Amino acid sequence: MGYFESPLLAAYGRLLTHAFFTRHGGVSSGQYSSLNFSSKEGDTAENVSRNLEIAASSLGFSAADFLLVRQVHGDGILTWNGNRPPVEPLMYDGIVTSSTGIALCIKTADCVPVLLADPVKKIIGAVHAGWRGTAARIVQKAVLVMQREYSCRPENILASEGPAIGPCCYEVDESVIRAMCDRSWAGFVHKGKRPDRWMLDLAGINGVQLHEAGLPPGNISIGPVCTSCRTDLLYSHRAESGRTGRSMNFIMLKVPAP
């Protein structure tokens, strides 16, 4: 079972648990090998279900505790205060909760997974930030939901970005650049390897957006691993021509000890 932890979030291990899973340790085979968490790309539902069980049990809880959403590359934020996850995944790209024992999940294969935690108010969030979500400032909207719904203060919120495609590999066309146009992001866009192409730093832009939302720089961490460079370790839609699995990234508030 392979996964990354964020030192920023790991410091609050008594309050929460989290993980950015790698592609190792599951039962899927072929291009989905082996810890794949999505059947939408062609893997079997049985394999995905077993992988969820393996991941949950490795960290001491049940697969029934995973709250999964149907990611649509939008900017919708689900506020969930139920005792159990919804039966069917709802169409959102971000989740915020005060509930304990529920693992907020984001699936990725190049997009930026962002885990949020306010250890003062005991509120957590998880965000899927592809280029569309980034252009729509989805991480800032998640922070605003935490402020509006739970009275969180941005200076108390921690944000950890997991593995994502890096500016070394993420080459985009003019339509993407037009959507991403913002002066404060200029340092995260560079000329590409081909004419009329640009290299985009999605993780860096999301870091700027979090800082603009009021998070101090010391409360923001960015994953150092590029998914496209490390297909031995992680899934990459771009590097593997769309025929690959999905990693899972989650955060959960622990149930207080009796």
C-alpha positions as CSV (number, residue, x, y, z in Angstrom):
1,M,0.0,0.0,0.0
2,G,1.6,3.3,-1.1
3,Y,0.6,6.8,-0.1
4,F,2.1,10.2,0.6
5,E,1.3,12.3,3.7
6,S,1.6,16.0,4.0
7,P,3.9,17.1,6.9
8,L,1.7,20.2,7.3
9,L,-1.4,18.0,8.0
10,A,0.5,15.1,9.7
11,A,1.3,17.5,12.5
12,Y,-2.4,17.3,13.4
13,G,-2.6,13.5,13.4
14,R,-4.6,13.4,16.6
15,L,-7.4,15.4,14.9
16,L,-7.4,14.0,11.4
17,T,-6.1,11.4,9.0
18,H,-5.3,11.9,5.3
19,A,-3.5,10.4,2.4
20,F,-2.5,10.9,-1.2
21,F,-2.5,7.4,-2.6
22,T,0.0,6.1,-5.2
23,R,-0.9,3.5,-7.8
24,H,0.6,0.6,-5.8
25,G,-0.9,-2.0,-3.5
26,G,-4.2,-2.8,-5.2
27,V,-5.8,-5.6,-7.3
28,S,-6.3,-3.9,-10.7
29,S,-4.2,-5.0,-13.7
30,G,-3.0,-3.8,-17.0
31,Q,-3.0,-0.1,-17.6
32,Y,-5.0,0.2,-14.3
33,S,-2.3,-1.5,-12.2
34,S,-2.8,-1.6,-9.4
35,L,-4.6,0.7,-6.8
36,N,-7.1,2.2,-9.2
37,F,-10.2,4.0,-7.7
38,S,-12.3,4.6,-10.8
39,S,-14.3,2.2,-13.1
40,K,-15.3,5.0,-15.5
41,E,-12.1,4.5,-17.5
42,G,-12.7,0.7,-18.1
43,D,-11.6,-1.1,-14.9
44,T,-14.1,-3.4,-13.3
45,A,-16.4,-2.2,-10.5
46,E,-15.3,-5.2,-8.5
47,N,-11.6,-4.2,-8.7
48,V,-12.4,-0.6,-7.6
49,S,-14.5,-1.8,-4.7
50,R,-11.7,-4.1,-3.5
51,N,-9.2,-1.3,-3.9
52,L,-11.4,1.0,-1.7
53,E,-11.6,-1.7,0.9
54,I,-7.8,-2.2,0.9
55,A,-7.1,1.5,1.2
56,A,-9.6,2.0,4.0
57,S,-8.5,-1.0,6.0
58,S,-4.8,0.0,5.7
59,L,-5.7,3.2,7.6
60,G,-8.0,1.7,10.1
61,F,-11.5,2.4,8.9
62,S,-14.2,1.1,6.5
63,A,-14.7,1.7,2.8
64,A,-18.2,2.8,3.7
65,D,-16.7,5.9,5.3
66,F,-15.4,7.2,1.9
67,L,-17.5,10.2,0.6
68,L,-17.1,10.1,-3.2
69,V,-18.3,12.8,-5.6
70,R,-18.9,12.7,-9.3
71,Q,-16.3,15.2,-10.4
72,V,-17.4,17.4,-13.4
73,H,-14.5,19.9,-13.7
74,G,-16.7,22.6,-12.3
75,D,-16.5,24.8,-9.2
76,G,-19.4,23.4,-7.1
77,I,-18.7,22.9,-3.4
78,L,-20.7,20.3,-1.4
79,T,-21.3,21.1,2.3
80,W,-22.0,17.7,4.0
81,N,-23.0,17.5,7.6
82,G,-24.6,14.0,7.6
83,N,-23.5,11.1,9.8
84,R,-22.9,8.9,6.7
85,P,-21.8,9.6,3.1
86,P,-24.6,9.9,0.5
87,V,-25.6,6.6,-1.1
88,E,-24.9,7.9,-4.7
89,P,-22.1,10.3,-5.6
90,L,-23.3,13.8,-6.1
91,M,-21.9,16.1,-8.9
92,Y,-19.4,18.4,-7.2
93,D,-15.6,19.1,-7.4
94,G,-15.2,20.1,-3.7
95,I,-16.5,19.0,-0.3
96,V,-16.4,20.6,3.1
97,T,-17.6,19.0,6.3
98,S,-17.6,19.3,10.1
99,S,-18.6,15.6,10.4
100,T,-16.2,13.1,12.0
101,G,-15.5,9.7,10.6
102,I,-16.2,10.7,7.0
103,A,-13.3,10.6,4.5
104,L,-13.7,13.3,1.9
105,C,-12.3,11.9,-1.4
106,I,-11.0,13.5,-4.6
107,K,-9.8,11.3,-7.5
108,T,-7.0,12.5,-9.8
109,A,-4.7,11.6,-12.6
110,D,-2.9,14.9,-13.3
111,C,-5.3,17.5,-11.8
112,V,-4.4,19.1,-8.4
113,P,-5.9,17.5,-5.3
114,V,-6.1,20.1,-2.4
115,L,-6.8,19.0,1.1
116,L,-8.0,21.7,3.6
117,A,-8.2,21.7,7.4
118,D,-9.0,24.2,10.1
119,P,-7.7,22.6,13.3
120,V,-9.3,25.4,15.4
121,K,-12.9,25.0,14.2
122,K,-12.3,21.3,13.3
123,I,-13.5,21.7,9.7
124,I,-12.0,19.9,6.7
125,G,-12.3,20.1,2.9
126,A,-11.2,18.4,-0.3
127,V,-11.0,20.0,-3.7
128,H,-10.4,18.8,-7.3
129,A,-8.6,21.5,-9.3
130,G,-8.1,20.9,-13.0
131,W,-7.5,23.8,-15.3
132,R,-11.3,24.6,-15.5
133,G,-11.7,24.5,-11.7
134,T,-8.5,26.5,-11.3
135,A,-9.8,29.2,-13.8
136,A,-13.0,29.3,-11.7
137,R,-11.0,29.7,-8.5
138,I,-12.5,26.6,-6.9
139,V,-10.0,26.6,-4.0
140,Q,-11.0,30.1,-3.1
141,K,-14.6,29.2,-3.2
142,A,-14.0,26.3,-0.8
143,V,-12.2,28.6,1.6
144,L,-15.2,31.0,1.4
145,V,-17.6,28.1,2.2
146,M,-15.5,27.3,5.2
147,Q,-15.8,30.9,6.3
148,R,-19.5,31.4,5.6
149,E,-20.8,28.1,6.9
150,Y,-18.4,27.4,9.8
151,S,-16.9,30.8,10.7
152,C,-13.4,29.6,9.8
153,R,-10.7,32.2,9.7
154,P,-8.4,31.9,6.6
155,E,-5.3,32.4,8.8
156,N,-6.1,29.2,10.6
157,I,-6.7,27.1,7.5
158,L,-4.1,24.7,6.3
159,A,-3.9,23.7,2.6
160,S,-1.9,20.8,1.2
161,E,-1.7,20.1,-2.5
162,G,-1.0,16.5,-3.6
163,P,0.8,15.1,-6.6
164,A,-0.3,16.7,-9.9
165,I,1.1,17.3,-13.4
166,G,3.9,19.8,-13.1
167,P,4.9,22.8,-15.3
168,C,7.6,20.5,-16.8
169,C,5.0,18.5,-18.5
170,Y,1.7,20.3,-18.7
171,E,1.6,21.9,-22.1
172,V,-1.7,23.6,-23.1
173,D,-3.1,25.6,-26.0
174,E,-4.3,29.1,-26.3
175,S,-7.9,28.3,-25.3
176,V,-6.7,27.2,-21.9
177,I,-4.4,30.2,-21.5
178,R,-7.3,32.6,-22.3
179,A,-9.4,31.0,-19.6
180,M,-6.5,31.2,-17.1
181,C,-5.8,34.9,-17.9
182,D,-4.9,36.8,-14.7
183,R,-2.0,39.1,-14.0
184,S,-1.2,37.5,-10.7
185,W,-0.7,34.1,-12.4
186,A,1.7,35.4,-15.1
187,G,4.8,33.8,-13.4
188,F,3.2,30.4,-13.7
189,V,2.8,30.4,-17.5
190,H,5.8,29.9,-19.8
191,K,6.4,29.4,-23.5
192,G,5.9,25.7,-24.5
193,K,8.0,23.3,-26.4
194,R,5.9,23.8,-29.6
195,P,4.6,26.9,-31.3
196,D,1.4,28.4,-29.8
197,R,1.7,26.2,-26.7
198,W,2.4,27.1,-23.1
199,M,3.6,25.3,-20.0
200,L,1.2,25.8,-17.1
201,D,1.9,25.4,-13.4
202,L,-1.5,24.5,-12.0
203,A,-0.2,23.7,-8.5
204,G,1.5,27.1,-8.3
205,I,-1.6,29.0,-9.4
206,N,-3.7,27.2,-6.8
207,G,-1.1,28.2,-4.2
208,V,-1.4,31.8,-5.2
209,Q,-5.2,31.6,-5.1
210,L,-5.0,30.2,-1.6
211,H,-2.8,33.0,-0.5
212,E,-5.1,35.5,-2.1
213,A,-7.9,33.9,0.0
214,G,-6.1,34.8,3.1
215,L,-4.0,31.8,3.9
216,P,-0.4,32.6,5.1
217,P,2.4,31.2,2.9
218,G,3.4,28.9,5.8
219,N,-0.1,27.3,5.7
220,I,0.2,26.2,2.1
221,S,2.2,23.2,0.9
222,I,2.6,22.0,-2.7
223,G,3.3,18.4,-3.6
224,P,6.8,17.9,-5.1
225,V,6.0,15.0,-7.4
226,C,4.8,15.4,-11.0
227,T,2.3,12.7,-12.0
228,S,3.4,12.8,-15.7
229,C,7.1,12.3,-14.8
230,R,6.4,9.5,-12.4
231,T,3.9,7.1,-14.0
232,D,5.8,4.3,-12.2
233,L,4.3,5.7,-9.0
234,L,1.2,7.7,-10.0
235,Y,-1.5,7.7,-12.7
236,S,-1.2,10.3,-15.5
237,H,-4.0,10.9,-18.0
238,R,-1.7,13.1,-20.1
239,A,1.4,10.8,-20.1
240,E,-0.6,7.6,-20.6
241,S,-2.8,8.9,-23.4
242,G,-6.0,8.8,-21.3
243,R,-5.8,5.0,-20.7
244,T,-5.0,4.8,-17.1
245,G,-6.6,4.7,-13.6
246,R,-7.3,7.3,-11.0
247,S,-5.5,7.9,-7.7
248,M,-7.5,8.9,-4.6
249,N,-6.7,11.6,-2.1
250,F,-8.7,12.0,1.1
251,I,-8.9,13.7,4.5
252,M,-11.0,12.7,7.5
253,L,-11.7,14.2,10.9
254,K,-11.2,11.4,13.5
255,V,-14.0,10.3,15.7
256,P,-13.1,11.5,19.3
257,A,-12.0,8.8,21.6
258,P,-14.7,7.9,24.2
